[in-house]
């Protein structure tokens, strides 16, 4: 498939977008009196023939990737028809909005919908609108879609690389239809608009599954919706892609293959802690190990990539909490246990006792740096001598956006004009040695623990950030955004 094929203007002008999208077929130029078509391996021969007959030209087909072709079709028709659904224009959705004020018509549309975002067949205009929104967000690497109603319009924002960007505007009269579609996807009550609601759904792009976490809350200008995109293709990555420098990676993995102890990954929400733990399990898993997890929620089914890992999800209605789930896991003869998060004293105590009885335990905490994990555990009520005896290492991390190489950091449409696209990790690794264990056992203050860790070779997050700036990987302003630099 060409890197940047030229779209054939006559094709876009005369061939209906729904036909092109349904069959995943796009004209990409002409050569030797033939129309070149970009198609997928599943595009029907009849559709290819019909395009040629309709345009009265011979055609030649080239097979490409379905997702890429769908994105090119959306982009080509969006540029050709600026009034198609976005930026306050209602072309293509007016008819839907006239009848979407009741739950019956919206529910009927949704019942007919296919979960595949590549397909448009049989879908109503509002469903296509939401599908296009989700498809574009996934294509731009967004983690969340925000639909925020204001007094005169609705702003659609994507969170990309941890930062929100205004992407589209919808007219106020379309907002109800869009939010209703999202609520039905998540099996929420579309008739109830005065209370917050949560739901879950799954969509597909061909064979690629994407889990959605859906949330709505009432505001003064109508219901606001947020869709979290848990793209399994992005959630699990090879350990080498996390961005750890070699000496930190070697020291971390040395602790991660031990037979006991507790390893904590710390950082704020959205700093990549779960991705690091999943990637660690992927790297260290073997047929000789019984690996089990307790999570809230399960963000990636590890079995889908062939890992023999048993995962349990917290379910308060059924009495499955982190402490109770962990106790049940201990009866399953585990070698390695991953606890999604240590939130309270009971979870902390059970996790630490597990690590002291011959199990390797991974978990996460919300702290600013690695040394603070020690004081956090003590604050939760764990005795310092237990922390000293059980804690093997702490890995603090942040995610920073990296310089967008195609535009040399000057800013372009692809990076929303920021000059930054993609993210890499900043890591602060604190393995416990005898000196640190002694200080922890004695109840030493945080400053003393931090100084001892630095003397033992720990590099602070700010130092790692400065290293990436010096190497041209990112810029100072971006590092300042997520961590205090030295």
C-alpha positions as CSV (number, residue, x, y, z in Angstrom):
1,X,0.0,0.0,0.0
2,X,1.4,3.5,-0.9
3,X,2.7,5.5,2.0
4,X,0.6,8.6,1.1
5,X,-1.7,7.8,-1.8
6,X,-3.5,10.6,-3.6
7,X,-7.2,10.5,-3.3
8,X,-9.1,10.5,-6.6
9,X,-11.4,13.6,-6.6
10,X,-14.0,12.1,-9.0
11,X,-14.3,9.0,-6.8
12,X,-15.0,11.1,-3.7
13,X,-17.4,13.3,-5.7
14,X,-19.5,10.6,-7.2
15,X,-19.2,7.5,-5.0
16,X,-21.3,7.7,-1.8
17,X,-19.3,7.7,1.4
18,X,-21.5,5.0,3.0
19,X,-20.8,2.7,0.0
20,X,-17.0,3.4,0.2
21,X,-17.0,2.9,4.0
22,X,-19.2,-0.3,3.9
23,X,-17.0,-2.0,1.3
24,X,-13.8,-0.3,2.4
25,X,-12.9,0.9,-1.1
26,X,-11.2,4.2,-2.1
27,X,-10.0,5.6,-5.4
28,X,-6.4,6.7,-5.2
29,X,-5.4,8.0,-8.6
30,X,-5.3,7.1,-12.2
31,X,-2.6,5.5,-14.4
32,X,-2.8,4.3,-18.0
33,X,-6.5,5.1,-18.2
34,X,-7.2,2.9,-15.2
35,X,-8.6,3.9,-11.8
36,X,-6.5,2.7,-9.0
37,X,-8.5,1.4,-6.0
38,X,-7.4,0.7,-2.5
39,X,-9.4,-2.2,-1.1
40,X,-9.1,-4.9,1.7
41,X,-8.9,-8.6,1.2
42,X,-12.6,-8.8,2.2
43,X,-13.8,-6.2,-0.3
44,X,-16.3,-7.9,-2.6
45,X,-15.4,-8.2,-6.3
46,X,-18.9,-7.0,-7.1
47,X,-18.2,-3.7,-5.3
48,X,-15.0,-3.2,-7.2
49,X,-16.7,-4.0,-10.5
50,X,-19.6,-1.7,-9.7
51,X,-17.3,1.3,-9.1
52,X,-15.7,0.8,-12.4
53,X,-19.0,0.4,-14.2
54,X,-20.4,3.5,-12.5
55,X,-17.4,5.7,-13.3
56,X,-17.1,4.1,-16.7
57,X,-13.4,3.2,-16.2
58,X,-11.2,0.2,-16.0
59,X,-10.1,-0.4,-12.4
60,X,-7.1,-1.9,-10.7
61,X,-7.2,-2.9,-7.1
62,X,-4.4,-2.9,-4.5
63,X,-5.0,-4.6,-1.1
64,X,-4.3,-2.6,2.0
65,X,-5.1,-2.7,5.8
66,X,-8.7,-2.2,6.7
67,X,-8.2,0.2,9.5
68,X,-5.9,2.5,7.5
69,X,-8.3,2.5,4.5
70,X,-11.3,3.4,6.8
71,X,-9.3,6.3,8.2
72,X,-8.3,7.5,4.8
73,X,-12.0,7.4,3.6
74,X,-13.1,9.4,6.6
75,X,-10.4,12.0,6.1
76,X,-11.1,12.2,2.3
77,X,-14.8,12.7,2.6
78,X,-14.5,15.0,5.6
79,X,-12.3,17.3,3.6
80,X,-14.6,17.1,0.6
81,X,-17.8,17.7,2.6
82,X,-17.0,20.1,5.4
83,X,-20.6,20.2,6.5
84,X,-20.8,16.5,7.3
85,X,-21.8,16.3,11.0
86,X,-19.0,18.3,12.8
87,X,-18.4,21.8,13.9
88,X,-22.0,22.7,14.5
89,X,-23.3,21.7,11.0
90,X,-26.1,19.2,11.0
91,X,-25.9,17.6,7.6
92,X,-26.6,14.0,8.0
93,X,-28.0,14.1,11.5
94,X,-31.0,16.5,11.4
95,X,-33.4,13.7,10.6
96,X,-32.1,11.6,13.5
97,X,-32.3,14.5,16.0
98,X,-35.9,15.1,15.2
99,X,-36.8,11.7,16.7
100,X,-34.1,11.1,19.2
101,X,-35.8,12.8,22.2
102,X,-37.4,9.5,23.3
103,X,-35.7,6.4,24.4
104,X,-37.5,4.0,22.0
105,X,-36.1,5.3,18.7
106,X,-32.6,5.5,20.0
107,X,-32.7,2.0,21.5
108,X,-34.0,0.7,18.2
109,X,-31.1,2.2,16.3
110,X,-28.6,0.8,18.7
111,X,-30.1,-2.7,18.6
112,X,-29.5,-2.7,14.9
113,X,-25.9,-1.6,15.2
114,X,-22.8,-3.7,14.6
115,X,-20.1,-3.2,17.2
116,X,-17.4,-3.0,14.4
117,X,-16.4,0.6,14.0
118,X,-15.3,-0.2,10.4
119,X,-18.8,-1.0,9.4
120,X,-21.6,1.5,8.6
121,X,-24.2,-0.8,7.2
122,X,-27.5,-0.6,8.9
123,X,-26.5,2.1,11.4
124,X,-28.4,5.3,11.9
125,X,-26.8,8.8,11.6
126,X,-26.2,9.3,15.3
127,X,-24.6,5.8,15.7
128,X,-22.3,6.6,12.7
129,X,-21.5,10.0,14.3
130,X,-20.5,8.3,17.6
131,X,-18.6,5.6,15.8
132,X,-16.7,8.1,13.8
133,X,-15.8,10.0,17.0
134,X,-14.5,6.8,18.7
135,X,-12.7,5.7,15.5
136,X,-10.9,9.0,15.1
137,X,-10.0,9.1,18.8
138,X,-8.4,5.6,18.6
139,X,-6.6,6.6,15.4
140,X,-5.1,9.6,17.2
141,X,-4.1,7.5,20.2
142,X,-6.5,9.1,22.6
143,X,-7.2,7.5,26.0
144,X,-10.4,9.4,26.7
145,X,-13.2,11.2,24.8
146,X,-14.9,14.0,26.6
147,X,-18.3,15.3,25.5
148,X,-18.8,18.5,27.4
149,X,-22.1,20.6,26.9
150,X,-21.8,24.3,27.2
151,X,-24.5,27.0,26.9
152,X,-24.6,27.2,23.1
153,X,-22.7,24.1,21.9
154,X,-21.0,20.8,22.9
155,X,-17.2,20.5,22.9
156,X,-15.7,17.2,22.0
157,X,-12.2,16.8,23.5
158,X,-9.7,14.0,23.2
159,X,-7.1,13.2,25.8
160,X,-3.9,12.3,23.9
161,X,-0.6,11.6,25.7
162,X,-2.2,12.7,29.0
163,X,-3.3,16.2,27.7
164,X,-6.8,17.3,26.6
165,X,-7.3,18.8,23.2
166,X,-10.5,20.5,21.8
167,X,-11.1,18.6,18.5
168,X,-14.7,19.2,17.4
169,X,-17.9,21.0,18.3
170,X,-21.4,19.7,18.1
171,X,-24.6,21.8,18.1
172,X,-26.6,21.7,21.3
173,X,-29.5,19.8,19.7
174,X,-27.3,16.9,18.7
175,X,-25.9,16.4,22.3
176,X,-28.9,14.5,23.6
177,X,-28.7,12.0,20.8
178,X,-25.0,11.4,21.2
179,X,-25.2,11.0,25.0
180,X,-28.2,8.7,24.6
181,X,-26.2,6.5,22.2
182,X,-23.3,6.3,24.7
183,X,-25.6,5.5,27.6
184,X,-27.3,2.7,25.6
185,X,-23.9,1.3,24.6
186,X,-23.1,1.1,28.3
187,X,-26.5,-0.3,29.2
188,X,-27.4,2.7,31.3
189,X,-30.8,4.2,31.9
190,X,-31.3,6.7,29.1
191,X,-34.6,8.0,30.6
192,X,-32.7,9.0,33.8
193,X,-30.8,12.2,33.2
194,X,-30.4,13.6,36.7
195,X,-28.1,11.2,38.3
196,X,-24.5,10.1,37.5
197,X,-24.2,6.7,35.7
198,X,-21.5,4.3,34.7
199,X,-21.3,1.5,32.2
200,X,-19.0,-0.6,30.1
201,X,-19.0,-1.7,26.5
202,X,-16.7,-3.3,23.8
203,X,-16.3,-2.2,20.2
204,X,-14.1,-3.7,17.5
205,X,-12.1,-2.5,14.6
206,X,-12.1,-5.6,12.5
207,X,-10.5,-8.2,14.8
208,X,-9.1,-5.6,17.3
209,X,-11.2,-5.3,20.5
210,X,-11.4,-2.1,22.5
211,X,-13.0,-1.9,25.9
212,X,-14.9,1.2,26.9
213,X,-15.6,2.6,30.3
214,X,-18.5,5.0,30.0
215,X,-19.5,7.7,32.5
216,X,-22.2,10.4,32.5
217,X,-23.0,13.2,35.0
218,X,-25.6,15.9,34.9
219,X,-24.4,19.5,34.5
220,X,-26.1,22.8,34.3
221,X,-26.1,22.6,30.4
222,X,-27.0,18.9,30.1
223,X,-25.4,15.6,30.6
224,X,-21.7,15.4,30.2
225,X,-20.2,12.0,29.0
226,X,-16.6,10.7,29.2
227,X,-15.5,7.5,27.4
228,X,-12.3,5.9,28.5
229,X,-10.7,3.9,25.7
230,X,-8.9,0.8,26.9
231,X,-7.2,-0.2,23.7
232,X,-5.7,-3.7,24.4
233,X,-3.3,-3.2,21.5
234,X,-1.7,-0.3,23.4
235,X,-2.2,-1.5,27.0
236,X,0.4,-4.4,26.8
237,X,3.8,-3.7,25.3
238,X,7.1,-5.4,25.4
239,X,9.2,-4.5,28.4
240,X,11.9,-2.9,26.3
241,X,9.4,-0.3,25.0
242,X,8.7,1.1,28.5
243,X,11.7,3.4,28.1
244,X,13.8,2.3,31.1
245,X,17.5,3.0,30.7
246,X,19.6,-0.2,30.7
247,X,21.0,-0.1,34.2
248,X,17.6,0.6,35.8
249,X,16.0,-2.2,33.7
250,X,18.6,-4.7,34.7
251,X,18.4,-3.9,38.4
252,X,14.6,-3.9,38.3
253,X,14.3,-7.2,36.5
254,X,16.8,-8.7,38.9
255,X,14.3,-8.0,41.7
256,X,11.4,-9.0,39.6
257,X,12.6,-12.6,39.2
258,X,13.2,-13.3,42.9
259,X,11.0,-15.8,44.6
260,X,9.7,-13.5,47.4
261,X,9.3,-9.9,48.5
262,X,7.1,-7.1,47.5
263,X,7.8,-4.7,44.6
264,X,5.8,-1.5,44.4
265,X,5.3,0.7,41.4
266,X,4.3,4.2,42.4
267,X,3.0,7.4,40.7
268,X,-0.2,9.3,40.1
269,X,-3.2,8.1,38.1
270,X,-2.4,7.8,34.4
271,X,1.4,7.4,34.9
272,X,1.6,4.0,33.3
273,X,1.9,1.8,36.5
274,X,-0.5,-0.9,35.3
275,X,1.2,-1.1,31.9
276,X,4.6,-1.5,33.6
277,X,3.2,-4.3,35.8
278,X,1.6,-6.1,32.8
279,X,4.8,-5.8,30.8
280,X,6.8,-7.1,33.7
281,X,4.5,-10.2,34.0
282,X,4.8,-10.7,30.2
283,X,8.6,-10.6,30.5
284,X,9.0,-12.8,33.5
285,X,6.1,-15.4,33.0
286,X,7.1,-19.0,32.5
287,X,5.3,-22.4,32.6
288,X,6.9,-23.1,35.9
289,X,5.2,-20.2,37.6
290,X,1.7,-19.9,38.9
291,X,0.8,-16.2,38.4
292,X,-2.4,-14.7,39.7
293,X,-3.8,-11.2,39.9
294,X,-6.6,-9.3,41.7
295,X,-7.5,-6.1,39.9
296,X,-10.1,-3.3,39.8
297,X,-10.9,-3.5,36.9
298,X,-9.0,-6.0,34.8
299,X,-7.7,-3.7,32.1
300,X,-6.2,-6.4,29.8
301,X,-6.9,-10.1,29.4
302,X,-3.4,-11.5,29.7
303,X,-4.6,-14.9,28.4
304,X,-5.2,-13.3,25.0
305,X,-1.5,-13.1,24.4
306,X,-0.9,-16.7,25.5
307,X,0.2,-15.9,29.1
308,X,-0.8,-18.5,31.7
309,X,-2.0,-15.9,34.2
310,X,-5.3,-16.2,36.2
311,X,-7.0,-12.8,36.8
312,X,-9.6,-12.0,39.4
313,X,-11.6,-8.8,39.4
314,X,-12.8,-6.9,42.5
315,X,-16.6,-7.1,42.9
316,X,-18.0,-5.4,45.9
317,X,-21.5,-6.7,45.4
318,X,-20.2,-10.3,45.7
319,X,-17.8,-9.5,48.5
320,X,-14.6,-9.7,46.5
321,X,-12.4,-6.9,47.7
322,X,-8.6,-6.6,47.4
323,X,-8.0,-8.2,50.9
324,X,-10.6,-11.0,50.5
325,X,-9.5,-11.7,46.9
326,X,-5.9,-11.8,47.9
327,X,-6.7,-14.3,50.7
328,X,-8.5,-16.6,48.3
329,X,-5.5,-16.3,45.9
330,X,-3.2,-17.5,48.6
331,X,-5.1,-20.8,48.7
332,X,-4.4,-21.3,45.0
333,X,-0.7,-22.1,45.6
334,X,0.6,-19.0,43.7
335,X,4.2,-18.1,43.0
336,X,3.7,-14.6,41.8
337,X,0.8,-12.3,42.8
338,X,-0.2,-8.9,41.4
339,X,-2.4,-6.7,43.5
340,X,-3.9,-3.9,41.4
341,X,-3.5,-1.3,44.1
342,X,-2.8,-1.0,47.8
343,X,-5.6,1.3,49.1
344,X,-5.9,0.5,52.7
345,X,-4.2,-1.0,55.8
346,X,-5.9,-4.4,55.4
347,X,-4.7,-4.8,51.8
348,X,-1.2,-3.6,52.7
349,X,-1.0,-6.1,55.6
350,X,-2.2,-9.1,53.6
351,X,0.2,-8.2,50.7
352,X,3.2,-7.9,53.0
353,X,2.4,-11.1,54.8
354,X,2.1,-12.8,51.5
355,X,5.6,-11.6,50.5
356,X,7.0,-12.9,53.8
357,X,5.6,-16.4,53.3
358,X,7.4,-17.2,50.0
359,X,5.5,-15.2,47.4
360,X,6.6,-12.5,45.0
361,X,4.1,-9.7,45.2
362,X,3.7,-6.8,42.7
363,X,1.4,-3.8,43.5
364,X,0.9,-0.1,43.1
365,X,0.7,3.0,45.4
366,X,-0.1,6.6,44.8
367,X,3.1,8.5,46.0
368,X,5.2,11.2,44.5
369,X,8.5,9.3,44.5
370,X,10.0,6.0,45.5
371,X,11.1,6.7,49.0
372,X,7.7,8.0,49.9
373,X,6.3,4.5,49.4
374,X,7.9,3.6,52.7
375,X,6.2,6.3,54.7
376,X,2.9,5.6,52.9
377,X,2.9,2.0,54.1
378,X,3.8,3.1,57.6
379,X,0.9,5.7,57.5
380,X,-1.4,2.9,56.5
381,X,-0.6,1.2,59.8
382,X,2.1,-1.3,58.8
383,X,4.8,-1.6,61.3
384,X,8.2,-0.3,60.1
385,X,9.9,-3.7,60.8
386,X,7.5,-5.4,58.5
387,X,8.1,-2.9,55.7
388,X,11.8,-3.3,56.2
389,X,11.6,-7.1,56.1
390,X,9.2,-7.5,53.1
391,X,9.9,-4.6,50.7
392,X,12.2,-5.6,47.9
393,X,12.2,-2.5,45.7
394,X,10.1,0.6,44.7
395,X,9.8,1.9,41.2
396,X,8.4,5.5,40.8
397,X,7.4,6.6,37.3
398,X,5.9,9.3,35.2
399,X,5.1,9.6,31.5
400,X,6.4,12.5,29.5
401,X,5.5,13.4,25.9
402,X,8.4,13.1,23.4
403,X,9.4,15.4,20.6
404,X,7.5,14.8,17.4
405,X,10.2,14.0,14.9
406,X,8.2,14.4,11.6
407,X,7.7,18.1,12.3
408,X,11.0,18.5,14.3
409,X,9.0,19.7,17.3
410,X,7.7,22.8,15.5
411,X,4.0,21.7,15.7
412,X,1.7,20.2,13.1
413,X,-1.9,18.9,12.8
414,X,-0.8,15.4,13.7
415,X,0.6,16.6,17.1
416,X,-2.2,19.2,17.6
417,X,0.4,21.9,17.1
418,X,2.3,21.0,20.3
419,X,5.5,19.6,18.7
420,X,5.1,16.6,21.1
421,X,3.7,13.2,20.2
422,X,4.0,9.8,22.0
423,X,5.2,9.2,25.5
424,X,8.1,7.6,27.2
425,X,8.7,6.7,30.9
426,X,10.7,8.5,33.6
427,X,11.8,6.0,36.2
428,X,13.2,6.3,39.7
429,X,14.3,2.9,41.1
430,X,15.0,2.3,44.7
431,X,16.2,-1.3,45.6
432,X,16.4,-1.9,49.3
433,X,19.9,-2.6,50.7
434,X,20.9,-3.3,54.3
435,X,21.4,0.4,55.1
436,X,17.9,1.3,53.9
437,X,16.3,-1.6,55.7
438,X,18.0,-0.5,58.9
439,X,16.7,3.1,58.5
440,X,13.2,1.9,57.8
441,X,13.2,-0.5,60.8
442,X,14.3,2.4,63.0
443,X,11.5,4.6,61.8
444,X,13.9,7.1,60.2
445,X,12.3,10.2,58.6
446,X,11.6,10.4,54.9
447,X,14.5,12.8,54.2
448,X,17.0,10.3,55.7
449,X,15.6,7.5,53.6
450,X,15.7,9.6,50.5
451,X,19.3,10.7,51.2
452,X,20.4,7.1,51.8
453,X,18.8,5.9,48.5
454,X,20.5,8.7,46.6
455,X,23.9,7.7,48.2
456,X,23.3,4.1,47.1
457,X,22.9,5.3,43.5
458,X,19.2,6.1,43.0
459,X,18.6,8.7,40.4
460,X,15.7,11.0,41.1
461,X,12.8,11.6,38.6
462,X,14.0,15.1,37.9
463,X,17.5,13.8,37.1
464,X,16.1,11.3,34.6
465,X,14.0,14.1,33.1
466,X,17.0,16.3,32.6
467,X,18.8,13.4,30.9
468,X,16.0,13.0,28.4
469,X,16.1,16.8,27.8
470,X,19.8,16.6,27.2
471,X,19.3,13.8,24.7
472,X,16.7,15.7,22.8
473,X,13.9,13.2,23.6
474,X,11.7,15.8,25.2
475,X,11.6,19.5,26.3
476,X,12.1,21.1,29.7
477,X,8.5,22.4,29.9
478,X,7.1,18.9,29.4
479,X,9.3,17.5,32.2
480,X,8.3,20.4,34.5
481,X,4.7,19.5,33.8
482,X,5.0,16.0,35.4
483,X,7.9,16.3,37.9
484,X,10.2,18.7,39.7
485,X,13.5,18.9,37.9
486,X,16.8,19.2,39.7
